[in-house]
Amino acid sequence: MPLSPAAEREHLHTRRIELHGYRRADGLWDIEGHLTDVKTYGFKNEFRGEIAADEPIHDMWLRVTIDEGFVVRDVEAVIDGSPFRICPEITPNFKKLIGARMTNGWRREVRTRLGGVEGCTHLVETLGAMATAAYQTLYPALAKKNKVHRGLGKPAIVDSCHAFASDGEVVRKRWPQFYTGSDS
């Protein structure tokens, strides 16, 4: 079901974040992200001159390579479009994520390593969304290998959102030993 009808309005800005997950031949996994920001109108920019309507003001790419344990093995960041000449200079900093785990606490870890002047707001935002894409990419393969949950405690996904509430129907059916509802 779509949103309800909107009030009369004028479309000004579109941000797109597209994420793709890949299994590599070498056993690692690539999660790629592409962020664009476009305006519906043209405007002047000190660095680039005129930026036309529908021309990206931001055009940025990320590739995060992880292993089955969600440990970051490599990162590549590219800025093809930005409002300032110096923006692409920050991309080597994204290698600081090598060794981090793309699991619980990922956004906090990204902010610790790449927050503020150490990173790019737009690429950092994209990295946050990439963790979910990584989980969606790896889950089927890990579940097939029985590596998602080995009975070592409550699965990390429990209580991570409304659907996986420990007192809810999904947990009661999938992980009854961790169900905390009133009829447990």
C-alpha positions as CSV (number, residue, x, y, z in Angstrom):
1,M,0.0,0.0,0.0
2,P,1.5,3.4,-1.0
3,L,1.6,6.5,1.2
4,S,-1.6,8.6,1.5
5,P,-2.0,11.4,-1.0
6,A,0.5,14.3,-0.3
7,A,-0.3,17.9,0.1
8,E,0.4,20.1,-3.0
9,R,4.2,20.4,-3.2
10,E,7.3,20.9,-5.4
11,H,9.9,18.1,-5.9
12,L,13.4,19.6,-5.2
13,H,15.8,16.8,-4.2
14,T,16.4,13.1,-4.7
15,R,18.9,11.0,-2.9
16,R,19.5,7.4,-4.0
17,I,21.5,4.8,-2.2
18,E,21.8,1.6,-4.2
19,L,23.4,-1.4,-2.6
20,H,24.5,-4.7,-4.1
21,G,25.9,-7.9,-2.5
22,Y,28.2,-10.3,-4.3
23,R,29.8,-13.7,-3.5
24,R,33.4,-13.7,-4.8
25,A,35.2,-16.6,-6.3
26,D,37.8,-16.4,-3.5
27,G,35.3,-17.0,-0.8
28,L,35.0,-13.4,0.3
29,W,32.0,-11.1,-0.2
30,D,31.7,-7.6,-1.7
31,I,29.0,-5.2,-0.6
32,E,28.9,-2.2,-3.0
33,G,27.1,1.0,-2.5
34,H,26.4,4.0,-4.8
35,L,25.0,7.3,-3.5
36,T,23.7,10.1,-5.7
37,D,22.1,13.4,-4.8
38,V,20.4,15.4,-7.5
39,K,18.3,18.5,-7.6
40,T,15.4,19.2,-9.9
41,Y,16.9,22.6,-10.8
42,G,20.3,23.9,-12.0
43,F,22.5,26.0,-9.8
44,K,26.0,27.5,-9.6
45,N,28.8,25.7,-7.8
46,E,32.2,27.4,-7.0
47,F,34.1,24.2,-7.8
48,R,32.2,22.8,-10.8
49,G,30.6,25.8,-12.3
50,E,27.0,25.2,-13.3
51,I,25.4,22.0,-12.0
52,A,22.5,21.2,-14.2
53,A,19.1,19.8,-13.1
54,D,19.3,16.0,-12.6
55,E,23.2,16.1,-12.6
56,P,24.5,14.6,-9.4
57,I,25.9,17.0,-6.9
58,H,27.1,13.9,-5.0
59,D,28.1,10.7,-6.9
60,M,30.0,8.4,-4.6
61,W,30.9,4.7,-4.5
62,L,31.9,2.2,-1.8
63,R,33.1,-1.4,-2.0
64,V,33.5,-3.2,1.4
65,T,35.0,-6.7,1.2
66,I,34.1,-9.0,4.1
67,D,34.6,-12.6,5.1
68,E,32.0,-15.0,6.5
69,G,32.6,-13.6,10.0
70,F,31.6,-10.1,8.6
71,V,35.2,-8.9,9.2
72,V,36.2,-6.1,6.8
73,R,39.1,-7.2,4.7
74,D,39.2,-4.2,2.3
75,V,37.5,-1.0,1.5
76,E,37.5,1.1,-1.6
77,A,35.8,4.5,-1.7
78,V,35.5,6.7,-4.8
79,I,34.0,10.2,-5.2
80,D,33.2,11.0,-8.8
81,G,31.0,14.0,-8.1
82,S,31.1,16.4,-5.1
83,P,30.6,20.1,-4.4
84,F,34.2,20.7,-3.4
85,R,37.5,19.9,-5.0
86,I,38.9,18.5,-1.8
87,C,36.1,15.9,-1.2
88,P,37.9,13.0,-3.0
89,E,41.0,13.5,-0.9
90,I,39.3,11.7,2.1
91,T,38.7,8.4,0.3
92,P,42.0,6.7,1.5
93,N,40.8,7.1,5.1
94,F,38.1,4.6,4.5
95,K,40.8,1.9,4.7
96,K,40.6,2.5,8.5
97,L,37.6,0.1,8.5
98,I,39.8,-2.9,7.7
99,G,39.6,-5.2,10.6
100,A,36.2,-3.9,11.9
101,R,33.2,-6.3,12.1
102,M,30.1,-5.4,10.1
103,T,27.8,-6.6,12.9
104,N,26.3,-5.2,16.1
105,G,27.8,-1.8,16.8
106,W,28.8,-1.3,13.1
107,R,27.5,2.3,12.9
108,R,29.2,3.2,16.1
109,E,32.5,1.7,14.9
110,V,32.2,3.6,11.6
111,R,31.6,6.9,13.5
112,T,34.6,6.2,15.7
113,R,37.0,5.6,12.8
114,L,35.5,7.9,10.2
115,G,33.4,10.5,12.0
116,G,33.7,14.2,11.6
117,V,36.7,15.4,9.6
118,E,38.1,11.8,9.3
119,G,35.4,10.9,6.8
120,C,32.7,12.0,4.4
121,T,29.1,12.4,5.8
122,H,27.6,10.8,2.7
123,L,29.9,7.8,2.5
124,V,29.5,7.2,6.3
125,E,25.8,7.3,5.9
126,T,26.0,4.7,3.1
127,L,28.2,2.5,5.2
128,G,25.5,2.3,7.8
129,A,23.0,0.9,5.3
130,M,25.6,-1.5,3.9
131,A,25.6,-3.7,7.1
132,T,22.0,-4.7,6.4
133,A,22.8,-5.5,2.8
134,A,25.7,-7.6,4.0
135,Y,23.5,-9.6,6.3
136,Q,20.9,-10.1,3.5
137,T,23.7,-11.2,1.1
138,L,25.4,-13.7,3.5
139,Y,22.5,-15.0,5.4
140,P,21.3,-17.7,2.9
141,A,24.8,-19.1,2.4
142,L,25.6,-19.1,6.1
143,A,22.2,-20.6,7.0
144,K,22.9,-23.4,4.5
145,K,26.3,-24.0,6.2
146,N,24.6,-23.8,9.6
147,K,26.9,-20.9,10.6
148,V,24.2,-18.4,11.4
149,H,23.3,-19.8,14.8
150,R,25.0,-22.7,16.4
151,G,23.2,-22.8,19.7
152,L,25.8,-20.6,21.4
153,G,23.2,-18.1,22.8
154,K,20.5,-15.8,21.7
155,P,20.8,-14.9,18.0
156,A,21.9,-11.3,17.5
157,I,18.8,-10.6,15.4
158,V,16.4,-11.2,18.3
159,D,15.2,-7.8,19.6
160,S,16.8,-6.0,16.6
161,C,13.5,-4.8,15.3
162,H,9.7,-5.1,15.8
163,A,9.4,-8.4,13.8
164,F,12.2,-10.0,15.8
165,A,10.9,-8.9,19.3
166,S,11.7,-11.6,21.9
167,D,8.0,-11.6,22.9
168,G,6.7,-11.8,19.4
169,E,5.4,-14.5,17.0
170,V,8.5,-14.8,14.8
171,V,10.8,-15.5,17.7
172,R,8.3,-17.9,19.3
173,K,8.3,-19.9,16.1
174,R,11.9,-19.7,15.1
175,W,13.7,-19.7,18.4
176,P,11.2,-20.8,21.0
177,Q,14.0,-21.1,23.6
178,F,14.5,-17.3,23.5
179,Y,10.8,-16.4,23.4
180,T,9.8,-14.2,26.4
181,G,6.1,-13.7,25.7
182,S,3.4,-14.1,28.3
183,D,2.5,-17.6,27.1
184,S,6.1,-18.8,27.3
